[in-house]
Amino acid sequence: MAEHTQLIDAINIRTSVRAYDADPIDDDTARQLSMTLDAVNMLSDTHMQLVRDQPAIFAEANASGHLTNAANLIAVIGPKDDPQARERAGFYAERVVLTATLRGLGTLWVGGSWNRDEAAGHCRIGAGEELYLGIVIGHPRNHAAHVMKSYEELTEFQRTHRPTKTYEQFTRTMEQEERDAAPGWFKAGVEAAMKAPSAMNRQPILFTYRAADGTAAAHIDPEAGNGEALNDLGIAKLHFQIGAGQGEWAWGDGGLFIHK
Ligand SMILES: Cc1cc2nc3c(=O)[nH]c(=O)nc-3n(C[C@H](O)[C@H](O)[C@H](O)COP(=O)(O)O)c2cc1C
């Protein structure tokens, strides 16, 4: 198997995985995932948890064939009524998704294809917290063959497996001249965000390069928003940051990215 060690590699090969092998996540992998979740929870003030071997959460989606053998979940939990926490959860949970991708695991964000109440019953949710979303996690179907695939095969699949908005659509608020003058890191950031998961593949985030101060801005597109737009904003910002190489975002709709 090709060595995939960098987060940008994970972005280039990640796709949503809806069919899994029945093999459970072993204790060692679970421990490593839980350690990643603990670190991320500290950074982001969220309370994400790994829930293993609970296929009842996905009984309906598994029975209908929408999912196959979905049984494990990363429960994305954070403070109630806190829009910025939703964005942070998207950002940091996607960081866990990319780490899992590098370990050869498959993932799928879920807002609809699960039984939220059943999931909540397997989580520790504090009084001031709520269960935002879930991420199915497990071994992709035929994973022995999957791990043998070359990096090129996986990136080709990523590039072609679904429609995407174009670079021009992602930067809709910019003039062509401004696009041409934008630095390479901005283009690389947007291209990484184009590969990000988003609810119903709506890709609701717009990026702008601001030549006056050399920053980038991320906005929720008012024409493409959805119930999970804050989560998608966090995910898209993480992908952009990894694609751009170095730099940091301010939180919020309209938050600025300073490249370092
Ligand atoms: C917040 C969120 C919720 C999602 N909910 C579901 C879901 O309930 N069922 C499903 O099949 N896919 C779900 N998805 C996966 C998207 O459909 C998928 O990310 C999108 O189509 C892009 O495809 P990709 O992830 O393969 O790049 C969700 C994605 C996100 C980010």
The ligand as a Tripos MOL2 file, in Angstrom:
@<TRIPOS>MOLECULE
LIG
   31    33     1     0     0
SMALL
NO_CHARGES

@<TRIPOS>ATOM
      1 C1        -23.3000   17.3830    7.9780 C.3       1 LIG1
      2 C2        -23.4190   16.2530    7.0020 C.ar      1 LIG1
      3 C3        -24.4920   15.3680    7.0610 C.ar      1 LIG1
      4 C4        -24.5960   14.3010    6.1680 C.ar      1 LIG1
      5 N1        -25.6400   13.4150    6.2990 N.ar      1 LIG1
      6 C5        -25.7040   12.3340    5.4810 C.ar      1 LIG1
      7 C6        -26.7130   11.3530    5.6580 C.ar      1 LIG1
      8 O1        -27.5520   11.4380    6.5530 O.2       1 LIG1
      9 N2        -26.7350   10.2930    4.8090 N.ar      1 LIG1
     10 C7        -25.8120   10.1290    3.8070 C.ar      1 LIG1
     11 O2        -25.8820    9.1460    3.0750 O.2       1 LIG1
     12 N3        -24.8090   11.0480    3.6100 N.ar      1 LIG1
     13 C8        -24.7360   12.1240    4.4270 C.ar      1 LIG1
     14 N4        -23.7110   13.0380    4.2840 N.ar      1 LIG1
     15 C9        -22.6610   12.8050    3.2840 C.3       1 LIG1
     16 C10       -22.7760   13.7420    2.0710 C.3       1 LIG1
     17 O3        -23.8550   13.3260    1.2710 O.3       1 LIG1
     18 C11       -21.4470   13.7090    1.3010 C.3       1 LIG1
     19 O4        -20.4440   14.2620    2.1030 O.3       1 LIG1
     20 C12       -21.5220   14.4940    0.0030 C.3       1 LIG1
     21 O5        -22.4210   13.8850   -0.8870 O.3       1 LIG1
     22 C13       -20.1630   14.6120   -0.6650 C.3       1 LIG1
     23 O6        -19.6320   13.3580   -0.9720 O.3       1 LIG1
     24 P1        -18.2260   12.8900   -0.4000 P.3       1 LIG1
     25 O7        -18.2870   12.9480    1.0940 O.co2     1 LIG1
     26 O8        -18.0590   11.4760   -0.9210 O.co2     1 LIG1
     27 O9        -17.1810   13.8180   -0.9330 O.co2     1 LIG1
     28 C14       -23.5990   14.1130    5.1600 C.ar      1 LIG1
     29 C15       -22.5180   15.0070    5.1020 C.ar      1 LIG1
     30 C16       -22.4010   16.0480    6.0160 C.ar      1 LIG1
     31 C17       -21.2010   16.9430    5.9680 C.3       1 LIG1
@<TRIPOS>BOND
     1     1     2 1
     2     2     3 ar
     3     2    30 ar
     4     3     4 ar
     5     4     5 ar
     6     4    28 ar
     7     5     6 ar
     8     6     7 ar
     9     6    13 1
    10     7     8 2
    11     7     9 ar
    12     9    10 ar
    13    10    11 2
    14    10    12 ar
    15    12    13 ar
    16    13    14 ar
    17    14    15 1
    18    14    28 ar
    19    15    16 1
    20    16    17 1
    21    16    18 1
    22    18    19 1
    23    18    20 1
    24    20    21 1
    25    20    22 1
    26    22    23 1
    27    23    24 1
    28    24    25 2
    29    24    26 1
    30    24    27 1
    31    28    29 ar
    32    29    30 ar
    33    30    31 1
@<TRIPOS>SUBSTRUCTURE
     1 LIG1         1 GROUP 0 **** ****
